[in-house]
Amino acid sequence: AIEAVVGALRRQMARDYPPGTMMRRDAHPKAHGCVQAELFVHHGIPHDCQHGVFARPGVTFPAWIRFSNALGVKPDLKSDTRGMAIKLLGVDGPALPRSEARTQDFLAATHDAFFVPDAITYVDFPEASAGGPLATLRYFVKRKLWRGLENARRSIKTLAMNPLAVTYFSQTPYRLGRLQVKFKLQPLVTDALGESL
């Protein structure tokens, strides 16, 4: 399934960006911005969660965060799934094949569940989405992915006036020791004097 998805995405990229045009990412191609950040591992983290980058409470990792639109390059005020990709730097441990050493990524979007249940179901999605809204709808109907269709609908209806003021979720679980976890990234809104509201 993974090889089939890679092949489908390569065909999509070749179709969307013919030679001589600027190539963008297959998903989340429009960035709102990229910010420097720090991830601080809280001292009160539960023992069951002290694995990987969370193994040592009190440690701080430098990070980059990219905010983006999911469905192509279009005006920011149109509803769309918004993305938040966090890249931690200075991470110890083995890296996955073909990945950057000493980094770890966390991906999040504006709805708490992904629109397909597994990689096999995703294989035909890039081609369906390239066919436009009607082809995408047929993709969900043909597979009876009613929950996935609802997840996609909820995700794309996000209107983000400010990507820093939106709540983001991991749409898929992450392994954390013996646990499988999902996370939520919620902004801390402050007034002009810097006091939390």
N, C-alpha and C positions, 0 to 999 in steps of 0.2 A: 504493500500500500504506500509506503514512504517513497519508493522509487517511482511509482505511478504519479504521486502528487508532485514530486520534483519534475518529472517529465511534463506534466500538465502546466505547471508554473513556468517552465522554460518556454513552452509553446505560447503561453499567454504573453510573456515578456517579449518574445520575438514578434508577435502580432501587434502588441501595443506600442512597441518602440522599434520601428524599422531602422536599418542602418542610416546614420546621419541625423537621428533625433537623440535628444538627451534621454538616457535611460533612467527611470525612477524605480523605486521599490515596487514589488508586486502588490503588497498590501500596505496601507498607511503611507502612501507616497507623499502626502503634503504635511510637512512639519510646521507646527505653529511656532516652535522655538525649542531651544535646547538650553538647559540650565545646569549650573554646577550645584552639587548638593553634598550632604553627608548623611550616612545612615549610622545612627548610634544604636548599639545593642543594649537595650534597657537592662538595668540591674535586677529588675523584678521578673524577668522572663521565666516562665515555668520550666522546671527541670526537664520534662518530656520534650520541650521545644529547643533545648540547647544542643543543636546539631549544626554542622556546616558553618555558615557565616554567623549563626546565632550561638555558637558553642561557648564563646567567651563574653559574658556580660561586661559592659564597660568599654568594649572596643568600638572604634569609629572607622568606617570605611568611606573614603572619598567616592563620589559617584557623579555620573552624568544622567540627566533625565531628559528624554525627548517626548514632546507632546505632539499629537498628530490627528489628522482626519483619516478615516479608514477607507472610504470609497472614492478614491480618485482626487483630482485637484479641482475643487469647486469653491464657491464663496463660503466663508466661515460661518455665515449666519444661516446656511441651509442645515437642516437636521442631518445628523450623521453620527456614526459611532466614533467616539473620540478615544484615542489611545495614549497610554503613558508607559514608556519603556525605560526601565532603570538599569543602568550598567554600573555595578560595583567594581571598584579597582582595588588592587592589592590583596586579592583573595588567594589564600594558600590552598593547595590540594590539586588533585589531578583534573585536567581539562578534558572535555569531550573532544573527539576527533574533529578536526577542521574548525575548532573554536579558538578564541583568543585566550592565551595563557593568563592566569592571575586575574580573571574577571568572572563575574556572575551576573546573569540577566534575570530580571523579573518583568513580566509583561502583564499589563492590566488594561481594561477597557471600561466603558460606561454602562455595562450591564453585567450581572453576576453569573451568567451562564453562556457558554459557547453555543452556536447554532447547529452543530452536528455532534453526534455522540462519540465518533472515533475517526481514525485516519482513513479507514476503508470507505466510509460514507462521504468523506471530503473529496475523494479522488475526482469525481465529476463536477464538483462545485466551480472551480476556476473557469471551465468552459461555459457552464450555465450562466455564471455572472457576467461573462463577456458578452453574452447574448442579450443583455438588458433585463429590465424588471420582469417582463412576462416570462422569459426563459428561466429566470431565477425562481419565480413563483412555481413554474412547472416542475423544477427540480425538487422543491419541497413537497408538492402535491404527489408526484410520482412515487416518492419514497415514504409517504405518509408521515413526514416529519413535522407534525403539528406543533409540538413543543419547540422544536428548532425554529419554525417560522415565527412563533410568538417571541422567542428570544431575540431573533434578528430584528423583528419589528420594534421591540422595546429598546434595543440597543441603538438603532438608527434614529429614533425620535428624539435623541438628546440634542438640545439646543444649548450650546456652550458659548455664552457671551465672553467668558474668561476661562480658559482651560485650567488655570490654577485654582479655580473655585468650584471644581466638579469632583464628585466622588468616583473613584475607579475601583474595579474589582479584578481579581484573578479569575478568568473565566474557566480555567481548568485547574485541577488540583496539582499541588507540588508535593513531592515526597520530602518529609522532614523526619529523619530517623525512622522509627516504626510508624509514624503518623502520615496521613495524607491530609494536607491542609489547603485551604483557600484563604486569601487575604483581601482586605479592604483598605484603601488609601483614602482617607477623608481629610479635607483641608481644615486647617485651624484658622478661622476667620478672626481678624483683629480689627479694632477701630483705629482711627487716625493716631491715637496716642499709644498704640501697641498693646492695648489690653485685650485679652481674649473675650470674645462674645459668646 
